[in-house]
Amino acid sequence: MVDVAATVGRIRGMVVDPDTTLAEHVQPVPPWVIVAREHAVPLIAGSAVVSTVLSLVFVPAAAGGLIELVVLLVVRVAVNFGMVALMAALVALFAGMFGGANDFNRGFVLVTLAMTPLYVGEAVLPIPLLGTIAALGGLIYSMIILYRNIPLATGVPRTARGRHFFMTLASMFLILMIAGLALGPFLLPETG
């Protein structure tokens, strides 16, 4: 059973005081499965549910049937969780290359907690203008948290933090671009 109060406290902590909150959760590093159950899945699912409800309020013409909404919600949660896991694997891989610990648990804790502001901002994305600003701000804030806490969570020396961060983001971008090119023909509607 998920401790909702603890999850809400972690989310609040990652938005208000991320360095302290992250430091409290990387010593000792919990297994990734626990972090997924206690933080990642509730955060990502909650963000998706709030975003879906807000899209019904602010963009009612875009809403399909109930089954379509549920399928889109499940797909959104699965894709976002997969992105967190992929980025955690890249963080761990590059940590090993740059003198830190190649430990998926450490990478998963770092990425999951660092991406908290992004998912908070993504929850309000359907609100015109304000949602876009909040989501963009959440993305930037999440990247700052990730960059600042790489040494703490993975043991990468501070001198290698910038290269680690760049390699992680560049690799993530390339993987997503290749996946988009490979899956694009299957996901885009046919014209003509």
Secondary structure, DSSP 8 states (H G I E B T S, - for coil): ---HHHHHHHHHHHHH-HHHHHHHHSSS---HHHHIIIIIHHHHHHHHHHHHHHHHHH-GGG---HHHHHHHHHHHHHHHHHHHHHHHHHHHHHHHHTTS---HHHHHHHHHHHTHHHHHHHHTTTSTTHHHHHHHHHHHHHHHHHHHHHHHHH---GGGHHHHHHHHHHHHHHHHHHHHHHHHHHHS----
